[in-house]
Amino acid sequence: MKEVNVFPNMVVQMVAIGEESGSLDGMLDKAATYYEEMVDNLVDGLTSLIEPIIMSFLGVVIGGLIIAMYLPIFSMGDAIGGSGH
């Protein structure tokens, strides 16, 4: 595992300790739990960043649709009613 340089140093050390103590499965489980929590935290942070962007995008799209629907109605009202004087 050291020669490949794919695994983090912490995992290599935990595997070495697990091999020496005879509890390799426990050490691998602890490493997996640690990295799983890291991924969960990163995903939660990314979700909290993306959510406001999606909400503002939807607000702009829906606002644009509402303006696009009502603008012709107001234009017709001006054409029918004249200038209003």
C-alpha positions in Angstrom: 0.0 0.0 0.0 2.9 2.4 0.7 4.5 1.8 -2.7 1.3 2.5 -4.7 0.8 6.0 -3.2 -3.0 5.7 -3.7 -4.1 5.4 -0.1 -3.7 8.2 2.5 -0.9 7.9 5.0 -3.4 7.5 7.8 -5.0 4.5 6.2 -1.6 2.9 5.7 -0.7 3.4 9.3 -4.0 2.1 10.5 -3.6 -1.0 8.4 -0.1 -1.5 9.8 -1.4 -1.2 13.4 -4.3 -3.5 12.6 -2.0 -6.1 11.2 0.3 -5.9 14.3 -2.6 -6.1 16.8 -4.6 -8.7 14.8 -7.6 -6.5 14.4 -7.3 -5.5 10.8 -11.1 -5.6 10.2 -11.7 -3.2 13.1 -9.1 -0.7 11.8 -10.4 -0.8 8.3 -13.9 -0.3 9.7 -12.7 2.8 11.6 -11.0 4.2 8.5 -14.1 3.6 6.4 -16.3 5.3 9.1 -13.9 8.3 9.2 -13.9 8.8 5.4 -17.6 8.2 5.2 -18.2 11.0 7.7 -15.9 13.3 5.7 -17.8 12.6 2.5 -21.1 13.2 4.3 -19.9 16.5 5.7 -18.7 17.6 2.2 -22.0 16.7 0.6 -23.9 18.6 3.3 -21.8 21.6 2.8 -22.2 21.4 -1.0 -26.0 21.0 -0.6 -26.2 24.1 1.7 -24.3 26.1 -1.0 -26.3 24.9 -4.0 -29.8 25.3 -2.4 -29.8 29.1 -2.3 -28.6 29.2 -5.9 -31.4 26.9 -7.0 -34.0 28.9 -5.1 -32.8 32.2 -6.7 -32.8 30.6 -10.2 -36.3 29.4 -9.7 -37.4 32.8 -8.5 -36.0 34.5 -11.6 -37.6 31.9 -13.9 -41.0 32.1 -12.3 -40.8 35.9 -12.0 -39.9 36.1 -15.7 -42.9 33.9 -16.6 -45.2 36.0 -14.6 -43.9 39.2 -16.2 -44.2 37.5 -19.6 -47.8 36.6 -19.0 -49.0 40.0 -17.5 -47.1 42.4 -19.8 -49.3 41.7 -22.8 -52.4 42.2 -20.7 -51.2 45.6 -19.5 -50.2 46.5 -23.1 -53.7 45.6 -24.3 -55.2 47.7 -21.5 -53.2 50.7 -22.6 -54.1 50.2 -26.3 -57.8 49.9 -25.5 -58.0 52.6 -22.8 -55.8 55.1 -24.6 -53.4 57.3 -22.7 -55.8 57.6 -19.8 -56.3 61.4 -20.1 
